[in-house]
Amino acid sequence: MTLSNREQALYQAVLDQELPTWLARLPDQLAHGLDTRRHGDLPGWLRILDKFPALDGVHIDLNAPHVTIDAALPDGLQTRCHNLLQALAPWRKGPYRVGTTVIDTEWRSDWKWDRLAPHLSDLTHRRVLDVGGGNGYHGFRIAGAGAAFVLVIDPSPRFYCQFHAIKQLMGTQAPNVHFIPVGIEDVPTGLASFDTTFSMGVLYHRRSPLDHLLELRDTLRPGGELVLETLVVEGDENTVLVPGERYAQMPNVYFLPSSRALAHWLERCGFSNVRVVDEAPTSLEEQRATDWMTYQSLEDFLDPEDPTRTVEGHPAPRRAVVIAERD
């Protein structure tokens, strides 16, 4: 089997990080995650991905609100990059900037980063796992904060292609950030290898949230840090909302605890020093439709007569960030 350059880089990175149990699984994981039968558009996305150039003489800024590839590109090359990036839309997590092209994503993910970053342990030289990391925006920001190695996992093949489009445009300036198209259930059990694990926007999609917390715990070394962001509701340590068939038009939302209940769950699952560092409603400025994501967004999922409720009558989206340590 001939490996692409991006697959070779991933194999080498996992080998360098001394993760042999994961290395052994990589062939099957990549074969399944990039199986063109999974998504009818995947062959087209991969063809688009192969057309992206590796830019020379660029300046990379991973600490700006826009993950930035700064380059003075000739008009023809700038137009080519712009059109290729648009062909991978919708772009949900970001924003990014490539030359003069600004990818105005559905989510202002930089706002979330700004809220949680002051509360993180120093990421310098850390090995970090980003579970459900989308197209890698936060993975790039984590690298900008000094992490030595960042591994993003997400089962979406579109996110895989978006991630690699950005990374390929970075050329030789690309950070040590890698992507495997899998979910948390595909991470080798008992790994205990990461200094920090992020799980943001995943817990409410899990049918068994406590099992998800235990899976996250297993990725961390003793004393490692978990950064968990999820939908919550207001209430005490016994408050948990179990929506009906849909929540804000999403069909796969199962448990929305209060932040106090979530902290209790984490303690029961073997975490200590649990603290809620941010909690707030999601605003229409933070999640919205744009030219790069033209489908329905948060505004369409709220009751037009009462924006504090979803169209189903549930409390409107409210998110909390909780940080904890593995015992």
C-alpha positions in Angstrom: 0.0 0.0 0.0 1.4 3.4 -1.0 1.0 6.0 1.7 0.3 9.7 1.0 2.6 12.3 2.4 0.1 13.2 5.1 -0.3 9.6 6.1 3.4 9.1 6.2 3.7 12.1 8.5 1.0 10.8 10.8 2.7 7.3 11.1 6.0 9.0 11.9 4.4 11.3 14.5 2.7 8.4 16.3 5.9 6.4 16.2 7.9 9.3 17.6 5.4 9.7 20.4 5.9 6.0 21.3 2.3 5.0 21.0 2.7 1.4 19.7 -0.8 0.2 20.5 -2.2 3.1 18.4 0.3 2.7 15.7 -0.8 -0.9 15.2 -4.4 0.3 14.7 -3.7 3.1 12.3 -4.0 1.1 9.0 -7.5 -0.1 9.9 -8.5 3.3 11.3 -7.4 5.2 8.2 -9.0 2.6 5.9 -12.3 2.9 7.7 -12.2 6.7 8.3 -11.4 7.4 4.7 -13.6 4.7 3.1 -15.3 6.5 0.2 -18.4 4.4 0.9 -18.9 6.3 4.1 -19.7 9.6 2.4 -20.5 10.0 -1.3 -18.7 13.4 -1.5 -15.4 12.1 0.0 -13.8 11.2 -3.3 -14.4 14.8 -4.5 -13.0 16.3 -1.3 -9.9 14.2 -1.5 -9.4 15.3 -5.1 -9.8 18.9 -4.0 -7.3 18.3 -1.2 -4.7 17.0 -3.6 -4.9 20.4 -5.5 -3.8 22.5 -2.6 -0.2 23.9 -2.9 2.3 24.0 -0.1 3.1 27.7 0.1 6.6 29.0 0.4 7.8 31.9 2.5 4.7 32.2 4.6 4.4 33.4 8.2 2.1 31.3 10.4 0.3 32.9 13.3 -1.4 30.4 15.6 -2.0 33.0 18.4 -4.3 35.4 16.5 -8.1 35.0 16.5 -7.8 33.8 12.9 -5.3 31.0 12.5 -3.3 32.8 9.9 -1.2 31.8 6.9 0.3 35.2 6.0 1.6 35.4 2.5 1.8 37.8 -0.4 0.3 35.6 -3.0 0.0 36.4 -6.7 -3.6 37.1 -7.7 -4.0 33.8 -9.6 -2.7 31.7 -6.7 -4.8 33.6 -4.2 -7.9 33.0 -6.3 -7.0 29.3 -6.6 -6.6 28.9 -2.9 -9.8 30.8 -2.2 -11.8 28.7 -4.6 -10.4 25.4 -3.3 -11.2 26.4 0.3 -14.7 27.3 -0.6 -15.2 24.0 -2.3 -14.7 22.3 1.1 -17.5 24.3 2.7 -19.4 24.4 5.0 -16.7 25.6 7.4 -18.0 25.4 11.0 -15.0 25.9 13.3 -12.5 28.7 12.9 -11.9 31.5 11.8 -8.9 31.2 9.5 -7.1 33.5 7.1 -5.0 32.5 4.1 -3.4 35.5 2.4 -6.4 37.8 1.8 -9.0 35.1 2.1 -10.8 35.2 5.4 -12.8 32.0 6.3 -15.6 33.4 8.4 -16.8 30.2 10.0 -20.2 29.4 11.6 -18.6 29.4 15.1 -16.3 32.1 16.5 -14.2 29.4 18.1 -11.7 32.0 19.1 -14.2 33.3 21.6 -14.3 29.9 23.3 -10.6 29.7 23.3 -10.3 33.1 24.9 -12.7 32.1 27.7 -10.8 28.9 28.6 -7.2 29.7 27.8 -6.5 31.7 31.0 -7.5 28.7 33.1 -5.3 26.0 31.4 -2.2 24.6 32.8 0.8 25.7 30.8 0.7 23.8 27.6 4.4 24.3 26.8 6.0 20.9 25.8 2.8 19.1 26.5 1.3 16.1 24.6 -2.3 17.0 23.9 -5.3 15.1 22.5 -8.3 17.0 21.1 -11.4 14.7 21.0 -14.1 15.7 18.5 -11.8 18.5 17.4 -13.6 19.4 14.2 -11.3 20.7 11.5 -8.5 21.3 14.0 -8.9 25.0 14.8 -8.4 24.5 18.5 -5.6 22.0 17.8 -3.7 24.7 16.0 -4.4 27.2 18.8 -3.1 24.6 21.3 0.1 24.3 19.2 0.4 28.1 19.3 0.3 27.9 23.1 3.4 25.8 23.1 2.2 22.1 23.0 4.9 19.8 21.6 2.5 17.4 20.0 -1.2 17.7 19.3 -3.4 14.9 18.0 -6.9 15.8 16.8 -9.5 13.0 16.4 -12.9 13.4 14.7 -14.8 10.9 12.6 -15.9 13.5 10.0 -14.1 13.1 6.6 -14.9 16.7 5.7 -13.2 17.9 8.8 -10.2 15.7 7.9 -10.0 17.4 4.5 -10.4 20.9 5.9 -7.7 20.2 8.4 -5.2 19.0 5.9 -6.0 21.8 3.4 -4.9 24.3 6.1 -1.9 22.3 7.1 -0.8 21.7 3.6 -1.0 25.5 2.9 1.3 26.0 5.9 4.1 24.1 4.1 7.2 23.6 6.1 5.9 26.0 8.8 3.1 23.6 9.8 3.1 22.7 13.5 3.3 19.2 15.0 -0.5 18.8 14.8 -2.0 15.6 13.3 -5.5 14.2 12.6 -7.0 10.7 12.8 -10.6 10.4 11.4 -11.9 8.4 14.4 -14.0 8.9 17.5 -13.1 8.4 21.2 -14.4 4.8 21.1 -11.5 4.0 18.7 -8.7 5.3 21.0 -6.8 2.3 22.5 -8.0 1.6 26.0 -5.8 2.4 29.0 -3.6 4.7 26.9 -2.7 7.0 29.8 -0.3 9.0 27.5 -1.5 12.6 27.2 -0.8 15.5 29.5 -4.0 17.3 28.5 -7.1 16.1 26.8 -9.8 18.4 25.4 -13.4 17.3 24.8 -15.5 20.2 23.6 -19.0 19.8 22.2 -19.0 16.0 22.5 -20.5 14.9 25.8 -24.1 15.7 24.9 -23.9 13.5 21.8 -23.0 10.4 23.9 -25.7 8.0 24.9 -23.6 7.1 28.0 -21.9 10.3 29.3 -20.2 8.6 32.2 -18.6 6.1 29.9 -17.3 9.0 27.8 -15.8 10.6 30.9 -14.1 7.3 31.7 -12.8 7.0 28.2 -11.4 10.5 28.5 -9.8 9.7 31.8 -8.1 6.7 30.3 -6.3 8.9 27.7 -4.6 10.9 30.5 -1.5 10.2 32.4 -1.9 10.4 36.2 -2.2 14.1 37.1 -3.1 15.0 33.5 -5.7 17.7 32.8 -9.1 17.3 31.2 -10.7 20.3 29.5 -14.4 19.6 29.0 -16.9 21.9 27.3 -20.5 20.8 26.9 -24.1 22.0 26.8 -25.6 22.4 30.3 -28.8 23.6 32.0 -29.2 25.7 35.1 -29.9 23.8 38.3 -28.4 21.9 41.2 -26.3 18.8 41.4 -29.3 16.6 40.7 -30.5 18.5 37.6 -30.2 16.7 34.2 -32.3 17.4 31.1 -33.0 14.5 28.8 -34.6 16.0 25.7 -37.0 14.3 23.4 -36.2 13.4 19.8 -34.6 16.7 19.1 -32.8 19.5 20.9 -32.3 22.7 18.9 -33.1 20.6 15.9 -30.3 18.2 16.7 -31.5 14.5 16.8 -28.5 13.2 18.7 -28.6 15.0 22.0 -29.0 12.8 25.1 -28.0 14.3 28.4 -27.7 18.0 29.4 -26.6 18.2 33.1 -26.2 21.3 35.2 -22.6 22.3 35.7 -22.9 21.1 39.3 -24.1 17.7 38.2 -21.4 17.5 35.7 -18.8 18.3 38.3 -20.2 15.5 40.5 -20.1 13.1 37.5 -16.4 13.9 37.0 -15.6 13.3 40.7 -17.4 9.9 40.5 -15.3 9.0 37.4 -11.9 9.5 39.1 -11.2 13.2 38.6 -10.2 15.7 41.2 -9.8 19.5 41.5 -12.9 19.9 39.4 -13.8 23.5 38.7 -16.3 25.3 36.4 -14.3 28.1 34.8 -16.9 29.4 32.4 -20.6 29.2 31.9 -22.8 31.3 29.6 -25.6 31.2 27.0 -24.5 30.8 23.4 -25.0 34.1 21.6 -26.2 34.7 18.0 -22.9 36.5 17.4 -20.9 33.4 18.4 -22.8 30.9 16.3 -24.4 32.1 13.0 -24.7 31.4 9.3 -22.0 33.1 7.1 -20.9 33.0 3.5 -18.7 30.0 4.4 -21.6 28.2 6.2 -24.8 29.0 4.5 -27.1 26.5 6.2 -29.3 27.0 9.2 -27.6 28.0 12.4 -28.5 28.9 16.0 -31.0 31.6 15.1 -33.1 29.1 13.2 -33.1 26.7 16.2 -34.6 29.2 18.7 -38.2 30.1 19.3 -38.7 33.3 17.4 -41.1 34.5 20.1 -38.8 33.6 23.0 -35.1 33.3 22.2 -34.5 31.9 25.7 -36.1 28.6 24.4 -35.4 26.3 21.6 -38.0 25.6 18.9 -38.9 22.5 20.9 -39.4 24.5 24.1 -36.2 23.5 25.9 -33.8 26.0 27.5 -31.7 27.7 24.8 -28.1 26.4 24.4 -25.9 27.2 27.4 -22.3 26.0 27.6 -19.9 25.4 30.4 -16.2 24.7 30.5 -15.0 22.4 33.3 -11.4 21.6 34.0 -10.3 18.6 36.1 -7.3 16.4 36.9 -7.0 12.7 36.6 -6.3 11.1 40.0 
